[in-house]
Amino acid sequence: MKRDPVLSRRSVRRYTAEDVDDEDVRKLLEAAMAAPSAGNERPWHFVVVRDKETLQRLMEVHPHANALKECAGAILVCGDPSLERYPGFWPQDCSAATENILIMAVELGLGAVWLGTYPIEERVDGMRRALGIPATIVPFALVPFGHPAEETKPIDRFDATRVHEERW
Ligand SMILES: Cc1cc2nc3c(=O)[nH]c(=O)nc-3n(C[C@H](O)[C@H](O)[C@H](O)COP(=O)(O)O)c2cc1C
């Protein structure tokens, strides 16, 4: 039976040495850009990193980025506040894009994980420096991807105490 890609999504941080096809990377990016955004403003850019040395440099910038060690590549989701139609919404738009990448990874049989970047200044600045990103663009989340080398199980996190019917 096909697993629901949203309910079965888990963070995957270990990957095999198998490469990921360009077509699959393209699908990850299509999923990102299909995300909803405030007023359809789409205030994002994506940096696709495949080069091992560059991935290593990013590991030095991010303190919780072991997933970069084995990944086939990583997508850095960046915000571009100058593209906003509704000021202040860009992080929500970029979150939706990031989650869409993770869900498409499940669909493709790949593994991926969200490495939080914004709003931690050292990570934002470090990634800007490592990848030559202009000061007006904000590195938001780094998403390593690859063919999974670990098995993850879906977890039911439904919590009825967090649901309020009609009123709080
Ligand atoms: C905003 C955000 C930041 C995160 N940062 C990291 C990170 O720096 N390193 C990491 O390995 N995982 C990171 N994660 C993944 C979470 O640890 C993971 O989603 C959470 O433990 C739930 O597990 P699951 O994704 O397997 O359901 C982050 C997730 C989010 C949404």
The ligand as a Gaussian input file, in Angstrom:
#p B3LYP/6-31G(d) Opt

LIG

0 1
 C       12.788000      24.925000      11.867000
 C       13.448000      23.567000      11.951000
 C       14.797000      23.475000      12.229000
 C       15.445000      22.229000      12.263000
 N       16.805000      22.187000      12.440000
 C       17.432000      20.989000      12.397000
 C       18.860000      20.943000      12.479000
 O       19.525000      21.968000      12.614000
 N       19.471000      19.731000      12.398000
 C       18.757000      18.569000      12.233000
 O       19.378000      17.506000      12.142000
 N       17.381000      18.579000      12.171000
 C       16.701000      19.762000      12.237000
 N       15.334000      19.805000      12.108000
 C       14.564000      18.559000      12.012000
 C       13.844000      18.262000      13.337000
 O       14.795000      17.848000      14.299000
 C       12.759000      17.193000      13.123000
 O       11.839000      17.638000      12.152000
 C       12.004000      16.855000      14.391000
 O       12.852000      16.268000      15.357000
 C       10.834000      15.902000      14.154000
 O       11.286000      14.689000      13.569000
 P       10.790000      14.212000      12.122000
 O       11.159000      15.278000      11.120000
 O       11.517000      12.927000      11.868000
 O        9.304000      14.035000      12.174000
 C       14.692000      21.039000      12.064000
 C       13.321000      21.139000      11.779000
 C       12.711000      22.380000      11.685000
 C       11.250000      22.471000      11.299000

